[in-house]
């Protein structure tokens, strides 16, 4: 017997408790309903809208022209992997944080998971598959092999493409956050410079010393 309910008799339902329980249940239900995302409460028929019409995209990839018909929401990475079967560019985080999907657009490195294919209509794209010339590896590819600049290899294509773009940036006089003298057009690619310029590419296996050594070999710096 509840000491606050002096009139309650043994074996009978406590009207106050039933009312309180009902109030709690109704309140909890209301709270859950307001917490659900709008999509969960929307009319299912609202999701039957047709997808946007496909767009024609012309890309020159690794020296070859490709004309694609794509959903305009298709990322460049998905266009490469799913439509052209160029799977060297990896999908890691899919949020532009790991660099595994790095490719070169008109010679400039870019995270292909963060850009739409339609944004690069008519442009030249270079992936890891396009760096070697016939049976001759790109100098960076050969250096990565020589210095064991990889372990699992998942990030390697992005690392190498990023390194190619990074060297082009350095050769054009583009400084980094650690460049000490901005009056000189050509910054020396020191260990610190390379680490900073390659910081957008993550290696989960932590092969960073070997990656830097490979790059330094290509630029002619002592390792």
C-alpha positions in Angstrom: 0.0 0.0 0.0 1.3 3.4 -0.9 1.6 5.5 2.2 0.4 8.5 0.1 -2.8 6.7 -0.8 -4.5 6.0 2.5 -7.8 5.0 0.8 -6.2 2.3 -1.4 -7.3 -1.2 -0.4 -5.2 -4.3 -0.6 -5.6 -6.3 -3.8 -7.1 -3.4 -5.7 -5.5 -1.4 -8.5 -4.1 1.9 -7.5 -5.8 4.4 -9.7 -3.0 7.0 -9.2 -0.3 4.5 -10.4 -2.3 3.6 -13.5 -2.7 7.2 -14.4 1.0 7.9 -13.7 2.1 4.9 -15.8 -0.1 6.0 -18.7 1.2 9.5 -18.5 4.8 8.2 -18.6 4.1 5.9 -21.5 2.3 8.5 -23.5 5.1 11.0 -22.8 7.8 8.6 -23.8 6.0 7.8 -27.1 5.6 11.5 -27.9 9.3 12.1 -27.2 10.4 9.2 -29.5 8.2 10.4 -32.2 9.6 14.0 -32.1 13.1 12.5 -32.0 12.7 10.5 -35.2 14.1 12.1 -38.4 11.6 13.5 -40.7 12.4 10.9 -43.3 11.1 8.1 -41.1 7.7 9.8 -40.7 7.4 11.0 -44.3 4.9 9.5 -46.7 6.7 6.6 -48.5 5.3 7.9 -51.8 7.6 10.9 -51.4 10.6 8.7 -52.1 9.4 7.6 -55.5 10.6 10.7 -57.3 12.6 9.8 -60.4 16.3 10.2 -60.3 17.8 13.2 -62.2 18.5 12.6 -65.9 21.9 11.3 -66.8 24.5 13.8 -68.0 27.1 13.2 -70.8 30.6 13.6 -69.5 33.7 13.5 -71.7 36.9 12.8 -69.9 40.5 12.2 -71.2 41.8 9.6 -68.8 45.4 8.4 -69.0 45.6 9.7 -72.6 42.4 8.0 -73.8 39.1 9.7 -74.4 36.0 8.4 -72.6 32.4 9.5 -73.1 30.2 8.6 -70.2 26.5 8.9 -69.4 26.3 9.4 -65.6 24.0 10.3 -62.9 25.2 13.9 -62.2 25.7 12.9 -58.5 28.4 10.4 -59.5 31.8 11.2 -57.9 34.9 11.1 -60.1 36.1 8.2 -58.0 33.0 6.1 -58.6 33.1 7.0 -62.3 36.7 5.7 -62.5 36.1 2.6 -60.4 32.5 1.6 -61.3 32.2 2.7 -64.9 35.7 2.5 -66.3 37.1 -0.3 -64.0 40.1 1.7 -63.1 40.4 0.4 -59.6 43.9 1.6 -58.8 42.4 4.7 -57.1 41.1 3.4 -53.8 38.0 4.3 -51.8 39.3 4.7 -48.2 37.4 7.1 -46.1 35.2 8.5 -48.9 35.3 11.9 -47.0 38.6 13.4 -48.4 40.5 12.6 -45.2 42.9 9.8 -46.2 44.1 10.6 -49.7 43.8 7.0 -51.0 41.7 8.3 -53.9 44.2 11.0 -55.1 44.4 11.5 -58.9 45.7 14.2 -61.1 43.4 16.7 -62.9 45.3 18.6 -65.5 48.4 17.7 -63.5 47.0 18.9 -60.2 46.3 16.5 -57.4 42.8 16.2 -56.1 40.7 13.9 -53.9 38.5 12.2 -56.4 35.9 11.2 -53.8 35.1 14.8 -53.1 34.5 16.0 -56.7 31.8 15.1 -59.2 32.7 13.7 -62.5 30.5 16.2 -64.4 32.7 19.0 -62.9 35.6 17.8 -65.0 34.0 17.5 -68.4 36.6 17.9 -71.1 39.6 17.7 -68.6 42.5 15.4 -68.5 42.7 12.9 -65.6 45.7 10.8 -64.7 45.4 7.9 -62.4 48.0 5.5 -61.0 47.4 3.3 -64.1 48.6 6.1 -66.4 51.9 7.0 -64.8 54.0 4.2 -66.3 55.0 4.4 -69.9 54.7 0.9 -71.5 57.0 -1.3 -69.3 58.8 1.6 -67.8 57.7 2.6 -64.3 57.4 6.2 -63.3 60.5 7.2 -61.3 58.3 7.5 -58.2 56.8 4.0 -58.7 60.3 2.6 -59.0 61.5 4.5 -55.9 58.6 3.3 -53.8 59.5 -0.3 -54.7 63.2 0.2 -54.0 62.5 1.8 -50.6 59.6 -0.3 -49.5 57.3 2.7 -49.4 54.3 0.6 -48.7 53.1 -2.4 -46.6 49.5 -3.3 -47.3 49.6 -1.1 -50.4 46.1 0.3 -50.0 47.2 3.9 -49.8 50.1 3.5 -52.3 48.4 4.6 -55.5 47.2 7.8 -53.7 50.6 8.4 -52.2 52.4 8.1 -55.5 49.8 10.3 -57.4 50.0 12.9 -54.6 53.8 12.8 -54.7 53.7 13.5 -58.5 51.4 16.5 -57.9 53.5 17.7 -55.0 56.7 17.7 -57.0 54.9 19.7 -59.7 53.7 22.2 -57.1 57.2 22.5 -55.7 58.8 23.0 -59.1 56.3 25.8 -59.8 57.5 27.6 -56.7 54.4 26.9 -54.5 55.5 27.1 -50.8 54.2 25.0 -47.9 53.4 25.9 -44.3 56.9 25.0 -43.3 58.8 26.8 -46.1 61.3 29.0 -44.3 62.2 31.5 -47.0 59.4 32.7 -49.2 61.7 34.9 -51.3 63.2 31.9 -53.1 61.0 30.4 -55.9 62.4 26.9 -55.4 62.0 25.6 -51.8 64.4 22.8 -50.9 62.5 19.6 -50.5 63.8 18.8 -47.0 62.4 15.9 -44.9 60.1 18.4 -43.1 59.0 19.9 -46.4 58.0 16.6 -47.9 56.2 15.4 -44.8 54.2 18.6 -44.7 53.4 18.6 -48.4 52.3 14.9 -48.2 50.4 15.3 -45.0 47.1 14.8 -46.8 47.9 11.2 -47.5 47.6 8.8 -44.6 49.4 5.5 -44.4 47.8 3.3 -41.7 50.8 1.0 -41.9 53.0 4.0 -40.9 55.5 3.6 -43.8 56.2 7.3 -43.7 60.0 7.2 -43.4 60.2 4.9 -46.5 57.8 7.1 -48.4 59.8 10.2 -47.7 63.0 8.4 -48.6 61.5 7.4 -52.0 60.5 10.9 -52.8 63.8 12.3 -51.7 65.6 9.9 -54.1 63.5 11.1 -57.0 64.3 14.8 -56.3 68.0 14.0 -55.9 68.2 14.7 -52.1 70.4 12.4 -50.0 68.3 9.9 -48.0 
